[in-house]
Amino acid sequence: MTTSDTWKKSSYSGGGEGNACVEVAHRHPRIAVRDSKAPERAVLSFPAHAFAAFTGHLGTCEAVGGE
């Protein structure tokens, strides 16, 4: 699905072309998330407050296996 949203890639996109990540777009009052390798495929959508809580928790994890 192609939209006029402004998609932003993660700052942790990896090397190369930076396409090994997810992209996010603000669709008030929700946050849309898609796979940067397949942007035409399905988009996930979350309430903005839930996405903020999720990303905030990620910042507190010490490693990928953190809780």
N, CA, C and O atoms as a Maestro MAE file, in Angstrom:
{
 s_m_m2io_version
 :::
 2.0.0
}

f_m_ct {
 s_m_title
 :::
 protein
 m_atom[268] {
  # First column is atom index #
  i_m_mmod_type
  r_m_x_coord
  r_m_y_coord
  r_m_z_coord
  i_m_residue_number
  s_m_chain_name
  s_m_pdb_residue_name
  s_m_pdb_atom_name
  i_m_atomic_number
  :::
  1 25 0.842 -1.179 0.000 1 A "MET " " N  " 7
  2 3 0.000 0.000 0.000 1 A "MET " " CA " 6
  3 2 0.882 1.235 0.000 1 A "MET " " C  " 6
  4 15 1.712 1.391 0.895 1 A "MET " " O  " 8
  5 25 0.731 2.091 -0.948 2 A "THR " " N  " 7
  6 3 1.499 3.319 -1.012 2 A "THR " " CA " 6
  7 2 0.639 4.454 -0.489 2 A "THR " " C  " 6
  8 15 -0.508 4.627 -0.901 2 A "THR " " O  " 8
  9 25 1.210 5.222 0.424 3 A "THR " " N  " 7
  10 3 0.486 6.352 0.987 3 A "THR " " CA " 6
  11 2 1.352 7.583 0.890 3 A "THR " " C  " 6
  12 15 2.519 7.496 0.507 3 A "THR " " O  " 8
  13 25 0.797 8.726 1.231 4 A "SER " " N  " 7
  14 3 1.561 9.968 1.225 4 A "SER " " CA " 6
  15 2 2.196 10.226 2.586 4 A "SER " " C  " 6
  16 15 2.687 11.326 2.840 4 A "SER " " O  " 8
  17 25 2.190 9.224 3.462 5 A "ASP " " N  " 7
  18 3 2.802 9.375 4.775 5 A "ASP " " CA " 6
  19 2 4.293 9.648 4.637 5 A "ASP " " C  " 6
  20 15 4.919 9.263 3.650 5 A "ASP " " O  " 8
  21 25 4.850 10.315 5.638 6 A "THR " " N  " 7
  22 3 6.286 10.506 5.707 6 A "THR " " CA " 6
  23 2 6.834 9.386 6.568 6 A "THR " " C  " 6
  24 15 6.663 9.385 7.787 6 A "THR " " O  " 8
  25 25 7.486 8.441 5.935 7 A "TRP " " N  " 7
  26 3 8.035 7.290 6.625 7 A "TRP " " CA " 6
  27 2 9.452 7.596 7.066 7 A "TRP " " C  " 6
  28 15 10.235 8.172 6.311 7 A "TRP " " O  " 8
  29 25 9.782 7.208 8.297 8 A "LYS " " N  " 7
  30 3 11.119 7.422 8.844 8 A "LYS " " CA " 6
  31 2 11.709 6.078 9.224 8 A "LYS " " C  " 6
  32 15 11.041 5.235 9.822 8 A "LYS " " O  " 8
  33 25 12.983 5.888 8.864 9 A "LYS " " N  " 7
  34 3 13.669 4.644 9.204 9 A "LYS " " CA " 6
  35 2 14.280 4.752 10.592 9 A "LYS " " C  " 6
  36 15 14.609 5.839 11.066 9 A "LYS " " O  " 8
  37 25 14.419 3.619 11.215 10 A "SER " " N  " 7
  38 3 15.050 3.529 12.519 10 A "SER " " CA " 6
  39 2 16.489 4.025 12.441 10 A "SER " " C  " 6
  40 15 17.148 3.877 11.412 10 A "SER " " O  " 8
  41 25 16.967 4.608 13.520 11 A "SER " " N  " 7
  42 3 18.370 5.027 13.575 11 A "SER " " CA " 6
  43 2 19.283 3.816 13.712 11 A "SER " " C  " 6
  44 15 20.502 3.952 13.613 11 A "SER " " O  " 8
  45 25 18.716 2.637 13.937 12 A "TYR " " N  " 7
  46 3 19.464 1.387 14.040 12 A "TYR " " CA " 6
  47 2 19.272 0.546 12.781 12 A "TYR " " C  " 6
  48 15 19.151 -0.676 12.871 12 A "TYR " " O  " 8
  49 25 19.243 1.174 11.623 13 A "SER " " N  " 7
  50 3 18.931 0.497 10.372 13 A "SER " " CA " 6
  51 2 20.020 -0.433 9.870 13 A "SER " " C  " 6
  52 15 19.766 -1.240 8.977 13 A "SER " " O  " 8
  53 25 21.194 -0.347 10.403 14 A "GLY " " N  " 7
  54 3 22.281 -1.198 9.935 14 A "GLY " " CA " 6
  55 2 23.035 -0.541 8.807 14 A "GLY " " C  " 6
  56 15 22.761 0.599 8.431 14 A "GLY " " O  " 8
  57 25 23.990 -1.279 8.271 15 A "GLY " " N  " 7
  58 3 24.830 -0.744 7.208 15 A "GLY " " CA " 6
  59 2 24.166 -0.816 5.851 15 A "GLY " " C  " 6
  60 15 22.973 -1.093 5.732 15 A "GLY " " O  " 8
  61 25 24.956 -0.564 4.842 16 A "GLY " " N  " 7
  62 3 24.451 -0.631 3.465 16 A "GLY " " CA " 6
  63 2 23.436 0.450 3.191 16 A "GLY " " C  " 6
  64 15 23.647 1.616 3.525 16 A "GLY " " O  " 8
  65 25 22.347 0.063 2.589 17 A "GLU " " N  " 7
  66 3 21.305 1.016 2.221 17 A "GLU " " CA " 6
  67 2 20.343 1.300 3.366 17 A "GLU " " C  " 6
  68 15 19.395 2.069 3.203 17 A "GLU " " O  " 8
  69 25 20.575 0.695 4.511 18 A "GLY " " N  " 7
  70 3 19.711 0.933 5.657 18 A "GLY " " CA " 6
  71 2 18.335 0.327 5.513 18 A "GLY " " C  " 6
  72 15 17.361 0.864 6.041 18 A "GLY " " O  " 8
  73 25 18.239 -0.785 4.803 19 A "ASN " " N  " 7
  74 3 16.914 -1.367 4.565 19 A "ASN " " CA " 6
  75 2 16.647 -2.609 5.404 19 A "ASN " " C  " 6
  76 15 15.728 -3.371 5.102 19 A "ASN " " O  " 8
  77 25 17.434 -2.822 6.449 20 A "ALA " " N  " 7
  78 3 17.222 -3.970 7.337 20 A "ALA " " CA " 6
  79 2 16.551 -3.483 8.615 20 A "ALA " " C  " 6
  80 15 17.062 -3.697 9.714 20 A "ALA " " O  " 8
  81 25 15.421 -2.838 8.466 21 A "CYS " " N  " 7
  82 3 14.779 -2.241 9.632 21 A "CYS " " CA " 6
  83 2 13.281 -2.088 9.408 21 A "CYS " " C  " 6
  84 15 12.714 -2.578 8.432 21 A "CYS " " O  " 8
  85 25 12.680 -1.403 10.332 22 A "VAL " " N  " 7
  86 3 11.291 -1.008 10.181 22 A "VAL " " CA " 6
  87 2 11.247 0.492 9.938 22 A "VAL " " C  " 6
  88 15 12.201 1.213 10.230 22 A "VAL " " O  " 8
  89 25 10.139 0.939 9.406 23 A "GLU " " N  " 7
  90 3 9.893 2.361 9.210 23 A "GLU " " CA " 6
  91 2 8.621 2.703 9.965 23 A "GLU " " C  " 6
  92 15 7.729 1.867 10.110 23 A "GLU " " O  " 8
  93 25 8.544 3.926 10.440 24 A "VAL " " N  " 7
  94 3 7.355 4.380 11.155 24 A "VAL " " CA " 6
  95 2 6.824 5.665 10.529 24 A "VAL " " C  " 6
  96 15 7.576 6.451 9.952 24 A "VAL " " O  " 8
  97 25 5.531 5.859 10.654 25 A "ALA " " N  " 7
  98 3 4.878 7.084 10.185 25 A "ALA " " CA " 6
  99 2 3.813 7.468 11.197 25 A "ALA " " C  " 6
  100 15 3.144 6.605 11.767 25 A "ALA " " O  " 8
  101 25 3.660 8.756 11.416 26 A "HIS " " N  " 7
  102 3 2.633 9.246 12.342 26 A "HIS " " CA " 6
  103 2 1.328 9.412 11.575 26 A "HIS " " C  " 6
  104 15 1.245 10.191 10.625 26 A "HIS " " O  " 8
  105 25 0.322 8.678 11.996 27 A "ARG " " N  " 7
  106 3 -1.039 8.776 11.436 27 A "ARG " " CA " 6
  107 2 -1.965 9.099 12.590 27 A "ARG " " C  " 6
  108 15 -2.663 8.228 13.107 27 A "ARG " " O  " 8
  109 25 -1.963 10.330 12.979 28 A "HIS " " N  " 7
  110 3 -2.676 10.780 14.174 28 A "HIS " " CA " 6
  111 2 -4.054 10.135 14.270 28 A "HIS " " C  " 6
  112 15 -4.815 10.210 13.305 28 A "HIS " " O  " 8
  113 25 -4.403 9.521 15.360 29 A "PRO " " N  " 7
  114 3 -3.701 9.408 16.647 29 A "PRO " " CA " 6
  115 2 -2.926 8.104 16.786 29 A "PRO " " C  " 6
  116 15 -2.694 7.641 17.902 29 A "PRO " " O  " 8
  117 25 -2.525 7.512 15.675 30 A "ARG " " N  " 7
  118 3 -1.856 6.209 15.705 30 A "ARG " " CA " 6
  119 2 -0.465 6.308 15.097 30 A "ARG " " C  " 6
  120 15 -0.119 7.308 14.467 30 A "ARG " " O  " 8
  121 25 0.333 5.252 15.295 31 A "ILE " " N  " 7
  122 3 1.654 5.134 14.694 31 A "ILE " " CA " 6
  123 2 1.619 3.921 13.772 31 A "ILE " " C  " 6
  124 15 1.235 2.830 14.195 31 A "ILE " " O  " 8
  125 25 2.015 4.104 12.523 32 A "ALA " " N  " 7
  126 3 2.048 3.014 11.551 32 A "ALA " " CA " 6
  127 2 3.480 2.480 11.462 32 A "ALA " " C  " 6
  128 15 4.442 3.244 11.540 32 A "ALA " " O  " 8
  129 25 3.607 1.177 11.301 33 A "VAL " " N  " 7
  130 3 4.918 0.511 11.224 33 A "VAL " " CA " 6
  131 2 4.901 -0.424 10.026 33 A "VAL " " C  " 6
  132 15 3.931 -1.149 9.805 33 A "VAL " " O  " 8
  133 25 5.990 -0.404 9.248 34 A "ARG " " N  " 7
  134 3 6.103 -1.311 8.106 34 A "ARG " " CA " 6
  135 2 7.542 -1.805 7.961 34 A "ARG " " C  " 6
  136 15 8.469 -1.223 8.524 34 A "ARG " " O  " 8
  137 25 7.713 -2.869 7.209 35 A "ASP " " N  " 7
  138 3 9.017 -3.450 6.927 35 A "ASP " " CA " 6
  139 2 9.644 -2.662 5.781 35 A "ASP " " C  " 6
  140 15 9.040 -2.530 4.716 35 A "ASP " " O  " 8
  141 25 10.851 -2.137 5.991 36 A "SER " " N  " 7
  142 3 11.484 -1.328 4.953 36 A "SER " " CA " 6
  143 2 11.854 -2.143 3.712 36 A "SER " " C  " 6
  144 15 12.009 -1.577 2.630 36 A "SER " " O  " 8
  145 25 11.999 -3.474 3.854 37 A "LYS " " N  " 7
  146 3 12.331 -4.326 2.708 37 A "LYS " " CA " 6
  147 2 11.107 -4.614 1.845 37 A "LYS " " C  " 6
  148 15 11.246 -5.011 0.689 37 A "LYS " " O  " 8
  149 25 9.915 -4.420 2.393 38 A "ALA " " N  " 7
  150 3 8.684 -4.713 1.650 38 A "ALA " " CA " 6
  151 2 7.625 -3.666 1.992 38 A "ALA " " C  " 6
  152 15 6.597 -4.001 2.581 38 A "ALA " " O  " 8
  153 25 7.861 -2.405 1.630 39 A "PRO " " N  " 7
  154 3 6.941 -1.330 2.028 39 A "PRO " " CA " 6
  155 2 5.541 -1.438 1.431 39 A "PRO " " C  " 6
  156 15 4.604 -0.818 1.933 39 A "PRO " " O  " 8
  157 25 5.395 -2.217 0.365 40 A "GLU " " N  " 7
  158 3 4.077 -2.367 -0.262 40 A "GLU " " CA " 6
  159 2 3.202 -3.369 0.465 40 A "GLU " " C  " 6
  160 15 2.012 -3.485 0.171 40 A "GLU " " O  " 8
  161 25 3.778 -4.093 1.410 41 A "ARG " " N  " 7
  162 3 3.027 -5.104 2.151 41 A "ARG " " CA " 6
  163 2 2.275 -4.470 3.310 41 A "ARG " " C  " 6
  164 15 2.191 -3.246 3.412 41 A "ARG " " O  " 8
  165 25 1.742 -5.290 4.161 42 A "ALA " " N  " 7
  166 3 0.879 -4.844 5.257 42 A "ALA " " CA " 6
  167 2 1.569 -3.854 6.191 42 A "ALA " " C  " 6
  168 15 2.782 -3.904 6.393 42 A "ALA " " O  " 8
  169 25 0.775 -2.967 6.746 43 A "VAL " " N  " 7
  170 3 1.230 -1.966 7.712 43 A "VAL " " CA " 6
  171 2 0.545 -2.274 9.038 43 A "VAL " " C  " 6
  172 15 -0.661 -2.517 9.077 43 A "VAL " " O  " 8
  173 25 1.313 -2.264 10.118 44 A "LEU " " N  " 7
  174 3 0.744 -2.406 11.456 44 A "LEU " " CA " 6
  175 2 0.473 -1.016 11.998 44 A "LEU " " C  " 6
  176 15 1.207 -0.074 11.700 44 A "LEU " " O  " 8
  177 25 -0.569 -0.885 12.787 45 A "SER " " N  " 7
  178 3 -0.935 0.411 13.346 45 A "SER " " CA " 6
  179 2 -1.207 0.255 14.837 45 A "SER " " C  " 6
  180 15 -1.907 -0.664 15.263 45 A "SER " " O  " 8
  181 25 -0.636 1.173 15.625 46 A "PHE " " N  " 7
  182 3 -0.763 1.119 17.079 46 A "PHE " " CA " 6
  183 2 -1.214 2.467 17.616 46 A "PHE " " C  " 6
  184 15 -0.879 3.501 17.039 46 A "PHE " " O  " 8
  185 25 -1.978 2.477 18.725 47 A "PRO " " N  " 7
  186 3 -2.269 3.748 19.372 47 A "PRO " " CA " 6
  187 2 -0.934 4.408 19.766 47 A "PRO " " C  " 6
  188 15 -0.022 3.725 20.232 47 A "PRO " " O  " 8
  189 25 -0.824 5.700 19.584 48 A "ALA " " N  " 7
  190 3 0.432 6.406 19.846 48 A "ALA " " CA " 6
  191 2 0.944 6.160 21.259 48 A "ALA " " C  " 6
  192 15 2.147 5.983 21.451 48 A "ALA " " O  " 8
  193 25 0.053 6.143 22.260 49 A "HIS " " N  " 7
  194 3 0.500 5.948 23.644 49 A "HIS " " CA " 6
  195 2 1.072 4.550 23.852 49 A "HIS " " C  " 6
  196 15 2.025 4.382 24.613 49 A "HIS " " O  " 8
  197 25 0.506 3.546 23.187 50 A "ALA " " N  " 7
  198 3 1.012 2.177 23.312 50 A "ALA " " CA " 6
  199 2 2.373 2.041 22.635 50 A "ALA " " C  " 6
  200 15 3.257 1.361 23.157 50 A "ALA " " O  " 8
  201 25 2.551 2.679 21.484 51 A "PHE " " N  " 7
  202 3 3.835 2.625 20.786 51 A "PHE " " CA " 6
  203 2 4.912 3.346 21.596 51 A "PHE " " C  " 6
  204 15 6.052 2.885 21.657 51 A "PHE " " O  " 8
  205 25 4.562 4.463 22.213 52 A "ALA " " N  " 7
  206 3 5.515 5.191 23.056 52 A "ALA " " CA " 6
  207 2 5.940 4.340 24.249 52 A "ALA " " C  " 6
  208 15 7.117 4.329 24.609 52 A "ALA " " O  " 8
  209 25 5.005 3.634 24.861 53 A "ALA " " N  " 7
  210 3 5.340 2.759 25.989 53 A "ALA " " CA " 6
  211 2 6.259 1.631 25.526 53 A "ALA " " C  " 6
  212 15 7.220 1.288 26.215 53 A "ALA " " O  " 8
  213 25 5.967 1.057 24.363 54 A "PHE " " N  " 7
  214 3 6.788 -0.021 23.815 54 A "PHE " " CA " 6
  215 2 8.214 0.454 23.549 54 A "PHE " " C  " 6
  216 15 9.168 -0.188 23.988 54 A "PHE " " O  " 8
  217 25 8.370 1.561 22.841 55 A "THR " " N  " 7
  218 3 9.716 2.046 22.536 55 A "THR " " CA " 6
  219 2 10.432 2.526 23.793 55 A "THR " " C  " 6
  220 15 11.656 2.424 23.876 55 A "THR " " O  " 8
  221 25 9.706 3.038 24.758 56 A "GLY " " N  " 7
  222 3 10.320 3.429 26.019 56 A "GLY " " CA " 6
  223 2 10.876 2.230 26.761 56 A "GLY " " C  " 6
  224 15 11.946 2.303 27.365 56 A "GLY " " O  " 8
  225 25 10.153 1.138 26.714 57 A "HIS " " N  " 7
  226 3 10.623 -0.091 27.352 57 A "HIS " " CA " 6
  227 2 11.863 -0.638 26.661 57 A "HIS " " C  " 6
  228 15 12.760 -1.158 27.324 57 A "HIS " " O  " 8
  229 25 11.925 -0.528 25.348 58 A "LEU " " N  " 7
  230 3 13.094 -0.993 24.604 58 A "LEU " " CA " 6
  231 2 14.349 -0.290 25.085 58 A "LEU " " C  " 6
  232 15 15.412 -0.904 25.171 58 A "LEU " " O  " 8
  233 25 14.235 0.974 25.393 59 A "GLY " " N  " 7
  234 3 15.389 1.737 25.867 59 A "GLY " " CA " 6
  235 2 15.903 1.288 27.209 59 A "GLY " " C  " 6
  236 15 17.042 1.584 27.569 59 A "GLY " " O  " 8
  237 25 15.070 0.566 27.970 60 A "THR " " N  " 7
  238 3 15.497 0.098 29.282 60 A "THR " " CA " 6
  239 2 16.090 -1.301 29.241 60 A "THR " " C  " 6
  240 15 16.661 -1.754 30.233 60 A "THR " " O  " 8
  241 25 15.967 -1.994 28.117 61 A "CYS " " N  " 7
  242 3 16.515 -3.352 27.974 61 A "CYS " " CA " 6
  243 2 18.024 -3.264 27.835 61 A "CYS " " C  " 6
  244 15 18.546 -2.421 27.105 61 A "CYS " " O  " 8
  245 25 18.721 -4.148 28.547 62 A "GLU " " N  " 7
  246 3 20.169 -4.149 28.482 62 A "GLU " " CA " 6
  247 2 20.697 -4.847 27.245 62 A "GLU " " C  " 6
  248 15 21.777 -4.507 26.761 62 A "GLU " " O  " 8
  249 25 19.965 -5.809 26.725 63 A "ALA " " N  " 7
  250 3 20.396 -6.554 25.548 63 A "ALA " " CA " 6
  251 2 19.152 -7.090 24.853 63 A "ALA " " C  " 6
  252 15 18.038 -6.942 25.355 63 A "ALA " " O  " 8
  253 25 19.345 -7.698 23.723 64 A "VAL " " N  " 7
  254 3 18.214 -8.246 22.969 64 A "VAL " " CA " 6
  255 2 17.405 -9.192 23.822 64 A "VAL " " C  " 6
  256 15 16.179 -9.209 23.716 64 A "VAL " " O  " 8
  257 25 18.042 -9.974 24.660 65 A "GLY " " N  " 7
  258 3 17.352 -10.921 25.533 65 A "GLY " " CA " 6
  259 2 16.874 -10.319 26.829 65 A "GLY " " C  " 6
  260 15 16.376 -11.041 27.693 65 A "GLY " " O  " 8
  261 25 17.012 -8.990 26.996 66 A "GLY " " N  " 7
  262 3 16.608 -8.337 28.254 66 A "GLY " " CA " 6
  263 2 15.120 -8.400 28.481 66 A "GLY " " C  " 6
  264 15 14.348 -8.655 27.557 66 A "GLY " " O  " 8
  265 25 14.719 -8.166 29.719 67 A "GLU " " N  " 7
  266 3 13.288 -8.202 30.051 67 A "GLU " " CA " 6
  267 2 12.792 -6.829 30.344 67 A "GLU " " C  " 6
  268 15 11.612 -6.650 30.645 67 A "GLU " " O  " 8
  :::
 }
 m_bond[267] {
  # First column is bond index #
  i_m_from
  i_m_to
  i_m_order
  :::
  1 1 2 1
  2 2 3 1
  3 3 4 2
  4 3 5 1
  5 5 6 1
  6 6 7 1
  7 7 8 2
  8 7 9 1
  9 9 10 1
  10 10 11 1
  11 11 12 2
  12 11 13 1
  13 13 14 1
  14 14 15 1
  15 15 16 2
  16 15 17 1
  17 17 18 1
  18 18 19 1
  19 19 20 2
  20 19 21 1
  21 21 22 1
  22 22 23 1
  23 23 24 2
  24 23 25 1
  25 25 26 1
  26 26 27 1
  27 27 28 2
  28 27 29 1
  29 29 30 1
  30 30 31 1
  31 31 32 2
  32 31 33 1
  33 33 34 1
  34 34 35 1
  35 35 36 2
  36 35 37 1
  37 37 38 1
  38 38 39 1
  39 39 40 2
  40 39 41 1
  41 41 42 1
  42 42 43 1
  43 43 44 2
  44 43 45 1
  45 45 46 1
  46 46 47 1
  47 47 48 2
  48 47 49 1
  49 49 50 1
  50 50 51 1
  51 51 52 2
  52 51 53 1
  53 53 54 1
  54 54 55 1
  55 55 56 2
  56 55 57 1
  57 57 58 1
  58 58 59 1
  59 59 60 2
  60 59 61 1
  61 61 62 1
  62 62 63 1
  63 63 64 2
  64 63 65 1
  65 65 66 1
  66 66 67 1
  67 67 68 2
  68 67 69 1
  69 69 70 1
  70 70 71 1
  71 71 72 2
  72 71 73 1
  73 73 74 1
  74 74 75 1
  75 75 76 2
  76 75 77 1
  77 77 78 1
  78 78 79 1
  79 79 80 2
  80 79 81 1
  81 81 82 1
  82 82 83 1
  83 83 84 2
  84 83 85 1
  85 85 86 1
  86 86 87 1
  87 87 88 2
  88 87 89 1
  89 89 90 1
  90 90 91 1
  91 91 92 2
  92 91 93 1
  93 93 94 1
  94 94 95 1
  95 95 96 2
  96 95 97 1
  97 97 98 1
  98 98 99 1
  99 99 100 2
  100 99 101 1
  101 101 102 1
  102 102 103 1
  103 103 104 2
  104 103 105 1
  105 105 106 1
  106 106 107 1
  107 107 108 2
  108 107 109 1
  109 109 110 1
  110 110 111 1
  111 111 112 2
  112 111 113 1
  113 113 114 1
  114 114 115 1
  115 115 116 2
  116 115 117 1
  117 117 118 1
  118 118 119 1
  119 119 120 2
  120 119 121 1
  121 121 122 1
  122 122 123 1
  123 123 124 2
  124 123 125 1
  125 125 126 1
  126 126 127 1
  127 127 128 2
  128 127 129 1
  129 129 130 1
  130 130 131 1
  131 131 132 2
  132 131 133 1
  133 133 134 1
  134 134 135 1
  135 135 136 2
  136 135 137 1
  137 137 138 1
  138 138 139 1
  139 139 140 2
  140 139 141 1
  141 141 142 1
  142 142 143 1
  143 143 144 2
  144 143 145 1
  145 145 146 1
  146 146 147 1
  147 147 148 2
  148 147 149 1
  149 149 150 1
  150 150 151 1
  151 151 152 2
  152 151 153 1
  153 153 154 1
  154 154 155 1
  155 155 156 2
  156 155 157 1
  157 157 158 1
  158 158 159 1
  159 159 160 2
  160 159 161 1
  161 161 162 1
  162 162 163 1
  163 163 164 2
  164 163 165 1
  165 165 166 1
  166 166 167 1
  167 167 168 2
  168 167 169 1
  169 169 170 1
  170 170 171 1
  171 171 172 2
  172 171 173 1
  173 173 174 1
  174 174 175 1
  175 175 176 2
  176 175 177 1
  177 177 178 1
  178 178 179 1
  179 179 180 2
  180 179 181 1
  181 181 182 1
  182 182 183 1
  183 183 184 2
  184 183 185 1
  185 185 186 1
  186 186 187 1
  187 187 188 2
  188 187 189 1
  189 189 190 1
  190 190 191 1
  191 191 192 2
  192 191 193 1
  193 193 194 1
  194 194 195 1
  195 195 196 2
  196 195 197 1
  197 197 198 1
  198 198 199 1
  199 199 200 2
  200 199 201 1
  201 201 202 1
  202 202 203 1
  203 203 204 2
  204 203 205 1
  205 205 206 1
  206 206 207 1
  207 207 208 2
  208 207 209 1
  209 209 210 1
  210 210 211 1
  211 211 212 2
  212 211 213 1
  213 213 214 1
  214 214 215 1
  215 215 216 2
  216 215 217 1
  217 217 218 1
  218 218 219 1
  219 219 220 2
  220 219 221 1
  221 221 222 1
  222 222 223 1
  223 223 224 2
  224 223 225 1
  225 225 226 1
  226 226 227 1
  227 227 228 2
  228 227 229 1
  229 229 230 1
  230 230 231 1
  231 231 232 2
  232 231 233 1
  233 233 234 1
  234 234 235 1
  235 235 236 2
  236 235 237 1
  237 237 238 1
  238 238 239 1
  239 239 240 2
  240 239 241 1
  241 241 242 1
  242 242 243 1
  243 243 244 2
  244 243 245 1
  245 245 246 1
  246 246 247 1
  247 247 248 2
  248 247 249 1
  249 249 250 1
  250 250 251 1
  251 251 252 2
  252 251 253 1
  253 253 254 1
  254 254 255 1
  255 255 256 2
  256 255 257 1
  257 257 258 1
  258 258 259 1
  259 259 260 2
  260 259 261 1
  261 261 262 1
  262 262 263 1
  263 263 264 2
  264 263 265 1
  265 265 266 1
  266 266 267 1
  267 267 268 2
  :::
 }
}
